[in-house]
Amino acid sequence: MKLSDHFDLSEFEHSPTAIRLGIDNRTPDSLIPNLRRLCEQVLEPLRQHFNVAVSINSGYRCPALNRAVGGAVRSYHLQGRAADIPFRSDWYAYLRDHLPHTELLNEGTWIHIAL
Ligand SMILES: [Zn+2]
């Protein structure tokens, strides 16, 4: 299922940890609008500005997956409102200065962004 022009739901659900542990990490229908909003308001504008593909390291996490990866109890990943993407300092600065976000974290090798 397409979420926006360049992002597909499967990218946000894919998780090697979920596969390894047999966790069903499909997104509830009620949370799809949150993922769409994240794509349309943050990830598509980022992609457009730098004209480069943005890969999703982690998107939606069901409660079992969030526990398995040691995510925060109230992680925005549980609500489909967060994505982890590869770290680039120019991406980080652009997200910080020009795009809407509720959380923006420099995690060293990745950026956590939530809306
Ligand atoms: Zn994250």
Residues whose N, C-alpha, C, O or C-beta is under 5 A from the ligand:
A	BS01	ZN	A82 A83 D84 H112
